[in-house]
Amino acid sequence: MSSPSSPPAAWLACVLALLACHHAAAAAAAAAPAMPTTLSTSSRWVVDERGNRVKLACVNWPSHLEPMLAEGLGKQPVGAISAAVASMGFNCVRLTWPTFLVTNASYGDLTVAESFRRLNLTESLAGIAVNNPTFVDLKLIEALKAVVRSLGDNGVMVILDNHLSKPGWCCSNTDGNGFFGDTYFDPDVWIKGLKTMADTFAGFPNVVGMSLRNELRGPRQNADDWYKYMQLGAEAVHAANPRVLVILSGLSFDNDLAFLNSRPINLTFTGKAAFEVHWYSFSNSQEWGSGNANQACARVSAGVSRRALYLLDKGWSVILSEFGVDNRGGNANDNRYYGCAAAVAADLDLDWALWALQGSYYLREGVLGLDEVYGVLDWAWCKPRNATALRRVQALQRPLRGPGLAEAPPYAVLFHPVTGMCALRRRRGGSAAAAALELGPCGETEAWEYSAEQQRLAPRDAGGSPLCLRAEGAGRPASLGASCGDAMARWRPVSDSKLHLAVNATSSSSSSAAGDGGLLCLDVGADGRSVVTNPCRCLSADNSCDPESQWFKMVTSTRSVAAKETMLAQLPPKLKNGKIRSL
């Protein structure tokens, strides 16, 4: 923990880093629109009081384990953690809580100090006394209020998530918290807890949603009881606080909402309900690591759509409320899954909540100070655990379309999910290099138009000239040119995942260097930034092959495009001034 026992130099560096987070969050809050205090739904979109899209880009912050206190308060001041959340670009927190916090006096009447002492968490309690001294003697519910208040002070919205009944780690089929009627899951007590929490936080403007229950599961689960009790829970929350969004989870660890396709939910209110789904690599065992990544992506994403994301097309909001990876970077199953999941999230412009904020726990499954490898923050809650992983998820924070965002006619963005960057015009000087592409911030992206009939991928701002994206050969930069009718300018998705964009170079001089039947795919160059073409790889069968550098997704946006010179102005003089023809 970051207490006097920490090495002085490391402790000072952490303090400075957190101060930088605080200043960055303050600057962002000053420049950003006011935080919405009431969310509703308009068809599949979450919207604010004016009916404009609000994209929920959240991070999970647990407060449901045995100590019943938001994790990390023994490591850093609550204000510093809240400021870090905002500075990393998250606009909301999915803050978890256990039912017994507000329904069972033997838990809920405890102060923070009493809760930690009964668990022999003396070191963590000492850290709280150093970093958050005002918390020590607070009742646990008052401590939760203080965390919510701190997030609000930093412009961060909160969704209160009822994670389980009895405090502890979640989840298993046999932990007694899984489904209505289980040992610790009395439906009447649960509804009482929902009412109490909805009423308790009704006066907190940054509490914009309540999710009714995390990951329903176990041998007792069935659709009839789901409809009975989830509808009662939704009505109870809405009656106690009609301002908040009510979020309903599905069955089978929140992987299954397919039953709603044949039997819609029946609520007395409208425009305030949404659904949530979870998606991890381990939801599909080891399929990502042991199978062909393109085929796995196609199968698994189709399954997630069939079980949950289909509701978007039926006019319901669906939030991907848990997803994430091992941020150490060495888990092949996670790494392949993330590229696919990020492509789906970008393509559908999903609302989401990343698992998770915490770098470590007070106590998890009997282990003191357990390191959370899925955590955005490091063990000391001092800095991002993996800056590269954080940057790529930050690419999903900006909304691409929806109510109030019709700033331009629909266009395509070339999104590269494994880096979280997009293809854009190279900014460097020089002649022909000016017409090449590189990866860069998606907020500075080009506006592309794709014609499926002509298989042409062209920049919209070409000054009236018929420019298009061309392959120039294996290992060479993809370029913008005026010859748009030959095979090297005809692009099509070629893999099961639909994430490989390829030309057929068989009839060209480049065919000898192209594999997979002469196909050349968009790829990232050896410098990690330039956009090149290389022989397509891993299209099928090969289970050991990693295709992610070649995964590009054409994502629809209606946001305004960053002002820049036209493509025509960027071309070298010889091409710009010559007669341009389309083959």
C-alpha positions in Angstrom: 0.0 0.0 0.0 1.1 3.6 -0.5 1.7 4.3 3.2 4.9 5.3 5.0 6.1 1.8 4.6 6.4 2.3 0.8 9.8 3.2 -0.7 9.9 7.1 -0.5 10.9 7.5 -4.2 8.1 5.2 -5.4 5.6 6.8 -3.1 6.5 10.3 -4.3 6.2 9.2 -8.0 2.8 7.8 -7.3 1.6 11.0 -5.6 2.8 13.1 -8.6 1.1 10.7 -11.0 -2.1 11.0 -9.1 -1.8 14.8 -9.0 -1.4 14.7 -12.8 -4.5 12.6 -13.0 -6.4 15.1 -10.9 -5.3 18.1 -13.0 -6.1 16.2 -16.2 -9.5 15.3 -14.9 -10.2 18.8 -13.8 -9.2 20.2 -17.2 -11.4 17.6 -19.0 -14.3 18.3 -16.8 -14.0 22.0 -17.5 -14.0 21.4 -21.3 -16.7 18.7 -21.3 -20.5 19.1 -21.5 -22.3 19.0 -18.1 -22.8 15.6 -16.7 -26.3 14.3 -17.4 -28.3 13.5 -14.3 -31.2 11.7 -15.9 -30.8 9.0 -18.5 -33.6 7.4 -20.6 -33.7 5.2 -23.7 -34.7 6.1 -27.2 -35.0 2.9 -29.1 -31.6 1.2 -28.7 -29.8 4.4 -27.5 -29.2 5.8 -24.0 -30.0 9.5 -24.1 -29.9 12.5 -21.8 -32.6 15.0 -20.8 -32.5 16.6 -24.2 -32.7 13.4 -26.1 -29.1 13.3 -27.2 -26.9 10.2 -27.1 -24.9 9.5 -24.0 -22.4 6.7 -24.6 -21.7 4.8 -21.4 -18.0 4.2 -21.3 -17.7 2.7 -17.8 -15.3 0.8 -15.6 -16.3 -1.6 -12.8 -15.3 -0.7 -9.3 -16.1 -3.5 -6.8 -17.5 -2.8 -3.3 -19.2 -6.2 -2.9 -16.5 -8.3 -1.3 -16.3 -9.2 2.4 -15.1 -5.8 3.7 -18.0 -4.1 1.8 -15.9 -1.0 1.0 -14.9 0.2 -2.5 -11.5 -1.4 -3.2 -8.3 0.6 -3.1 -9.0 3.1 -0.3 -6.1 1.7 1.6 -3.9 2.5 -1.3 -4.9 6.0 -2.5 -7.3 8.9 -1.5 -10.8 8.5 -2.8 -10.6 11.8 -4.7 -7.4 10.7 -6.4 -9.0 7.4 -7.6 -12.1 9.2 -8.8 -9.9 11.8 -10.6 -7.9 8.9 -12.2 -11.1 7.3 -13.5 -12.1 10.6 -15.2 -8.6 11.3 -16.5 -8.5 7.9 -18.2 -11.6 8.9 -20.2 -14.3 6.8 -18.4 -17.5 8.7 -17.9 -19.1 6.3 -15.5 -18.5 3.6 -12.9 -20.4 0.4 -12.4 -20.2 0.4 -8.6 -21.0 -3.0 -7.1 -22.8 -3.7 -3.7 -24.1 -6.7 -1.8 -27.8 -6.9 -0.7 -26.9 -7.6 2.9 -25.3 -4.2 3.2 -28.8 -2.7 3.5 -30.9 -5.6 4.6 -28.9 -7.4 7.3 -27.9 -5.4 10.4 -25.0 -7.7 11.3 -23.4 -6.4 8.1 -24.9 -3.0 7.5 -24.5 -1.6 11.0 -20.7 -2.0 10.9 -18.3 0.9 10.6 -15.4 0.6 8.1 -13.1 0.0 11.1 -15.3 -2.7 12.5 -15.7 -4.4 9.1 -11.9 -4.6 8.6 -11.1 -5.6 12.1 -13.5 -8.6 12.1 -11.6 -9.8 9.0 -8.2 -9.1 10.5 -7.4 -6.7 7.7 -5.2 -4.5 10.0 -2.8 -3.4 7.3 -5.5 -2.3 4.9 -7.2 -0.5 7.7 -4.0 1.3 8.5 -3.8 2.3 4.9 -7.3 3.7 5.0 -6.4 5.7 8.1 -3.5 7.3 6.2 -5.2 7.8 2.8 -8.8 8.3 3.8 -9.0 9.0 7.5 -12.6 10.3 7.4 -13.8 6.9 6.2 -12.5 4.9 9.2 -15.5 5.6 11.5 -18.2 5.8 8.9 -21.0 3.2 8.6 -20.4 1.2 5.5 -23.4 2.7 3.7 -22.1 6.2 4.5 -18.7 5.2 3.0 -20.4 4.1 -0.2 -22.2 7.4 -0.3 -18.8 9.2 0.1 -17.4 7.2 -2.9 -20.4 8.1 -5.0 -20.1 11.7 -4.0 -16.4 11.8 -4.9 -17.1 10.3 -8.4 -19.8 13.0 -8.9 -17.3 15.7 -7.9 -15.1 14.5 -10.8 -18.0 14.4 -13.3 -18.4 10.6 -13.3 -21.8 9.0 -13.5 -22.6 5.9 -11.3 -24.5 2.7 -12.0 -25.2 0.9 -8.8 -24.9 -2.9 -9.5 -26.4 -5.4 -7.1 -23.7 -7.9 -7.5 -24.7 -10.6 -5.0 -26.5 -11.0 -1.6 -23.9 -12.2 0.9 -20.6 -10.2 0.6 -17.8 -12.2 -1.1 -16.2 -13.0 -4.4 -18.6 -13.7 -7.4 -19.4 -16.1 -9.0 -20.1 -19.8 -8.9 -23.1 -22.0 -9.5 -23.0 -23.2 -5.9 -22.3 -20.0 -3.9 -25.9 -19.6 -2.7 -26.2 -16.2 -4.5 -27.0 -17.4 -7.9 -30.8 -17.4 -8.4 -34.0 -16.6 -6.7 -34.6 -19.1 -3.8 -30.9 -19.9 -3.3 -29.6 -20.0 0.2 -28.7 -16.3 0.4 -31.1 -15.1 -2.4 -34.5 -14.5 -0.9 -36.5 -12.6 -3.6 -38.4 -10.5 -0.9 -35.2 -9.5 0.8 -33.6 -8.7 -2.6 -36.5 -6.4 -3.6 -36.3 -4.7 -0.1 -32.6 -4.1 -0.7 -33.3 -2.6 -4.2 -35.9 -0.3 -2.8 -33.7 0.8 0.0 -30.7 1.6 -2.3 -32.9 3.3 -4.9 -34.4 5.5 -2.2 -31.0 6.1 -0.4 -29.3 7.4 -3.6 -32.3 9.2 -5.1 -30.7 12.5 -4.1 -27.4 11.8 -5.8 -27.6 13.3 -9.3 -24.7 11.3 -10.6 -26.4 8.0 -9.8 -28.0 7.5 -13.2 -28.7 3.8 -13.2 -29.3 0.6 -11.1 -28.6 -2.9 -12.4 -30.8 -5.3 -10.7 -28.6 -8.4 -10.3 -25.3 -9.6 -11.5 -24.9 -12.9 -13.3 -28.0 -15.0 -12.5 -26.9 -18.6 -12.6 -27.1 -22.1 -11.1 -29.3 -25.2 -11.2 -32.4 -23.3 -10.1 -32.4 -20.8 -12.9 -35.5 -20.7 -15.2 -37.2 -18.2 -17.4 -40.5 -18.1 -15.6 -39.0 -17.0 -12.3 -36.8 -14.6 -14.2 -39.9 -12.8 -15.6 -41.7 -12.9 -12.2 -38.9 -11.5 -10.1 -37.0 -9.3 -12.5 -40.2 -7.5 -13.4 -41.0 -7.0 -9.7 -37.4 -5.7 -9.1 -37.6 -3.3 -12.0 -40.9 -1.9 -10.9 -39.6 -1.5 -7.3 -36.6 0.5 -8.4 -38.6 2.6 -10.8 -41.2 3.4 -8.1 -38.6 4.4 -5.6 -36.5 6.5 -8.0 -38.1 7.0 -11.5 -35.1 9.1 -12.5 -32.7 6.2 -12.9 -32.2 3.8 -15.7 -33.2 0.2 -14.7 -30.8 -2.5 -16.1 -31.8 -6.1 -16.3 -29.4 -9.0 -16.6 -29.9 -12.4 -18.2 -29.4 -16.0 -17.3 -26.3 -18.2 -17.4 -23.8 -15.7 -15.9 -25.4 -12.9 -17.9 -24.7 -14.6 -21.2 -28.2 -15.4 -22.2 -31.2 -13.1 -23.0 -32.4 -15.2 -25.9 -35.7 -16.1 -24.2 -36.8 -12.5 -24.6 -37.1 -13.0 -28.4 -40.3 -15.0 -28.0 -41.7 -13.4 -24.8 -41.0 -9.7 -24.3 -40.7 -8.2 -20.8 -43.9 -6.5 -19.5 -43.3 -3.3 -17.5 -45.6 -0.5 -16.5 -43.1 2.1 -17.5 -41.3 2.9 -20.8 -38.0 4.6 -21.8 -36.2 3.7 -18.6 -35.2 0.0 -19.0 -32.1 -1.5 -20.6 -30.4 -5.0 -20.6 -26.9 -6.0 -19.9 -24.7 -8.8 -21.2 -21.2 -10.1 -20.2 -18.6 -11.4 -22.7 -15.2 -12.7 -21.7 -12.8 -15.1 -23.5 -13.4 -17.8 -20.9 -17.2 -17.6 -21.7 -16.2 -19.9 -24.6 -13.6 -22.0 -22.8 -10.3 -22.0 -24.7 -11.8 -21.7 -28.2 -9.9 -18.5 -28.9 -6.5 -20.0 -28.2 -7.0 -23.5 -29.5 -9.0 -22.7 -32.7 -8.6 -20.6 -35.8 -9.0 -17.0 -34.6 -11.1 -15.9 -37.6 -13.4 -18.8 -37.3 -13.7 -18.4 -33.5 -14.5 -14.7 -33.9 -17.3 -15.5 -36.4 -18.8 -18.3 -34.3 -18.6 -16.6 -30.9 -19.7 -13.1 -32.0 -22.7 -14.7 -33.8 -23.5 -16.5 -30.6 -23.4 -13.3 -28.5 -25.6 -11.6 -31.1 -28.1 -14.5 -31.1 -28.3 -14.6 -27.3 -28.2 -10.9 -26.5 -27.2 -8.2 -29.0 -30.2 -9.0 -31.2 -32.2 -6.9 -28.8 -30.6 -3.8 -30.3 -32.5 -4.4 -33.5 -35.7 -4.8 -31.5 -35.2 -1.3 -30.1 -33.8 -2.2 -26.7 -30.6 -0.7 -25.2 -28.0 -3.4 -24.4 -24.9 -2.6 -22.3 -21.8 -4.8 -22.4 -21.5 -4.4 -18.7 -18.5 -6.7 -18.2 -15.6 -7.5 -20.6 -11.9 -7.4 -20.3 -8.6 -9.2 -20.5 -5.5 -10.1 -18.6 -3.5 -6.9 -18.9 -0.1 -8.6 -18.6 -0.5 -9.4 -22.3 0.6 -13.0 -22.3 -2.8 -14.7 -22.5 -3.3 -15.8 -26.1 -7.0 -16.7 -25.5 -7.7 -13.2 -24.1 -5.6 -11.4 -26.8 -7.5 -12.9 -29.7 -10.8 -12.5 -28.0 -10.2 -8.8 -27.4 -9.6 -7.9 -31.1 -12.9 -9.5 -32.0 -14.9 -8.1 -29.1 -13.5 -4.6 -29.7 -14.5 -4.8 -33.4 -18.0 -5.8 -32.4 -18.2 -3.1 -29.8 -17.0 -0.5 -32.3 -19.2 -1.7 -35.1 -22.4 -1.6 -32.9 -21.2 1.5 -31.0 -22.0 -0.3 -27.8 -22.4 1.1 -24.3 -20.0 -0.8 -22.0 -18.3 -1.3 -18.7 -14.8 -2.6 -18.5 -13.7 -5.2 -15.9 -12.1 -3.6 -14.0 -10.6 -0.6 -12.2 -9.0 -2.3 -9.2 -5.3 -3.1 -9.2 -5.7 -5.2 -6.1 -8.1 -6.3 -3.4 -8.2 -6.0 0.4 -9.2 -9.6 0.5 -10.3 -12.0 -2.3 -11.0 -15.7 -1.8 -8.9 -15.7 1.4 -5.9 -14.0 -0.2 -4.8 -10.7 1.3 -3.8 -7.9 -1.2 -4.4 -10.1 -4.2 -3.2 -8.6 -7.5 -5.9 -8.1 -10.1 -4.3 -8.8 -13.5 -7.5 -7.6 -15.3 -7.2 -4.3 -13.5 -6.7 -1.0 -15.3 -4.6 0.3 -12.4 -1.5 -1.4 -11.0 -1.3 -3.1 -7.7 -0.6 0.2 -5.8 -3.5 1.9 -7.6 -0.8 4.4 -8.8 -0.7 4.3 -12.5 -2.1 2.3 -15.5 -1.0 -1.4 -15.3 -0.7 -1.5 -19.1 -0.7 1.9 -21.0 -1.1 0.2 -24.3 -4.1 -1.8 -23.2 -5.7 1.4 -21.8 -5.2 3.3 -25.0 -6.9 0.7 -27.1 -10.0 0.6 -24.8 -10.0 4.4 -24.9 -10.7 4.2 -28.6 -14.1 2.8 -27.7 -15.0 5.7 -25.4 -16.1 8.2 -28.1 -19.6 7.7 -29.5 -19.8 7.3 -33.3 -23.5 7.9 -34.0 -26.9 8.1 -32.4 -29.4 10.8 -31.5 -27.9 14.3 -31.6 -24.8 13.0 -33.5 -25.9 13.4 -37.1 -23.0 15.8 -37.8 -22.2 14.3 -41.2 -23.8 11.8 -43.7 -22.8 8.2 -42.7 -19.3 7.2 -43.6 -16.9 4.4 -42.8 -14.0 4.4 -40.4 -11.2 1.9 -40.9 -10.8 0.7 -37.3 -7.9 -1.5 -36.2 -9.1 -3.1 -33.0 -5.9 -4.6 -31.7 -4.3 -1.1 -31.4 -7.5 0.9 -31.0 -6.4 3.2 -33.8 -7.8 4.1 -37.2 -6.4 4.5 -40.7 -5.7 8.1 -41.6 -3.6 10.1 -44.1 0.0 10.3 -43.2 0.9 13.7 -41.9 4.6 13.7 -43.0 6.1 15.8 -45.7 7.5 14.3 -48.9 6.1 13.5 -52.3 4.4 10.2 -52.8 4.5 9.5 -49.1 1.9 12.1 -48.6 -0.7 9.8 -50.2 0.1 6.9 -47.9 -1.8 5.8 -44.8 -0.9 5.2 -41.2 -2.6 4.4 -37.9 -3.6 7.3 -35.7 -6.2 8.6 -33.3 -9.7 7.6 -34.4 -10.9 11.2 -33.6 -8.7 12.3 -36.6 -9.9 9.6 -38.9 -10.6 9.8 -42.6 -14.2 9.5 -43.8 -14.3 6.5 -46.2 -17.0 5.4 -48.5 -17.2 1.7 -49.6 -19.0 0.5 -52.6 -19.8 -3.2 -52.3 -20.7 -3.3 -56.0 -17.5 -1.8 -57.2 -15.5 -3.0 -54.2 -14.0 0.5 -54.0 -12.8 2.0 -50.8 -12.5 5.8 -51.3 -11.9 8.9 -49.2 -14.9 11.2 -49.1 -12.9 14.4 -49.1 -11.0 13.8 -52.4 -11.9 17.2 -53.8 -14.2 15.7 -56.5 -11.4 13.4 -57.7 -11.9 9.7 -58.1 -9.2 8.7 -55.6 -9.3 5.3 -54.0 -7.3 3.0 -51.7 -4.9 0.8 -53.6 -2.6 -2.1 -52.8 0.9 -1.7 -54.3 2.3 -5.1 -53.5 3.4 -7.3 -50.7 5.1 -5.4 -47.9 4.5 -2.1 -49.6 2.4 0.8 -48.2 -1.3 1.0 -49.2 -1.8 4.2 -51.0 -4.3 6.6 -52.4 -4.3 6.7 -56.2 -6.4 7.6 -59.2 -6.4 4.2 -60.9 -9.5 2.7 -59.3 -10.7 0.1 -61.8 -8.1 -2.7 -61.6 -7.8 -5.6 -59.2 -5.4 -3.8 -56.8 -8.2 -1.3 -56.0 -11.0 -3.8 -55.4 -11.4 -4.6 -51.7 -13.6 -7.1 -50.1 -13.9 -8.9 -46.7 -12.4 -12.4 -47.2 -12.4 -14.2 -43.8 -15.1 -15.7 -41.6 -14.6 -12.8 -39.1 -15.1 -10.3 -41.9 -12.1 -8.4 -40.5 -9.7 -9.0 -43.4 -9.9 -6.5 -46.2 -8.2 -7.9 -49.3 -7.5 -7.4 -53.0 -6.9 -10.3 -55.4 -3.4 -9.8 -56.8 -3.4 -13.0 -58.8 -3.4 -11.2 -62.2 -1.0 -8.5 -61.1 2.8 -8.4 -60.9 2.5 -8.7 -57.1 0.8 -12.1 -57.3 4.1 -14.1 -56.8 4.5 -12.5 -53.4 0.9 -13.1 -52.3 -0.3 -16.2 -50.5 -3.8 -17.5 -50.0 -4.6 -17.6 -53.7 -3.0 -14.2 -54.5 -4.9 -12.3 -51.8 -3.2 -9.2 -50.2 -4.7 -7.9 -47.0 -4.4 -4.6 -45.2 -1.8 -5.0 -42.5 0.3 -3.0 -40.1 3.9 -2.4 -41.1 7.0 -3.4 -39.2 7.1 0.1 -37.7 3.8 -0.6 -35.9 2.2 2.4 -37.6 2.2 2.3 -41.4 -0.7 0.7 -43.2 0.7 -1.8 -45.7 -0.5 -4.9 -47.6 0.8 -8.4 -47.1 -0.3 -11.9 -48.0 -3.4 -12.7 -46.1 -2.8 -15.1 -43.3 -4.8 -17.2 -40.9 -8.0 -17.1 -43.0 -9.0 -20.7 -42.0 -7.8 -23.9 -40.6 -4.5 -22.7 -39.1 -5.0 -22.7 -35.3 -1.6 -21.4 -34.3 -1.6 -18.3 -36.5 -2.3 -14.8 -35.1 -4.2 -12.6 -37.7 -4.8 -9.6 -35.5 -2.5 -7.1 -37.2 -4.6 -7.7 -40.4 -7.9 -7.1 -38.6 -9.6 -3.9 -39.8 -13.2 -3.2 -39.3 -15.2 -0.7 -41.4 -17.3 1.0 -38.7 -20.1 3.5 -39.5 -19.9 7.0 -38.0 -21.9 10.2 -38.4 -19.6 12.4 -36.4 -17.9 15.4 -38.0 -14.5 14.7 -39.5 -11.5 16.6 -38.2 -10.8 19.6 -40.5 -7.8 18.9 -42.8 -6.6 19.6 -46.3 -8.4 17.6 -48.9 -6.9 14.4 -50.3 -6.3 16.1 -53.6 -4.2 18.8 -51.9 -2.1 16.2 -50.2 -1.1 14.4 -53.5 2.3 15.0 -55.1 2.2 17.8 -57.7 2.8 15.4 -60.6 -0.4 13.5 -59.8 -2.4 16.4 -58.6 -1.9 18.5 -61.8 -2.2 15.7 -64.3 -5.3 14.4 -66.0 -7.0 12.1 -63.5 -8.8 9.1 -65.0 -10.7 6.2 -63.6 -10.0 2.8 -65.2 
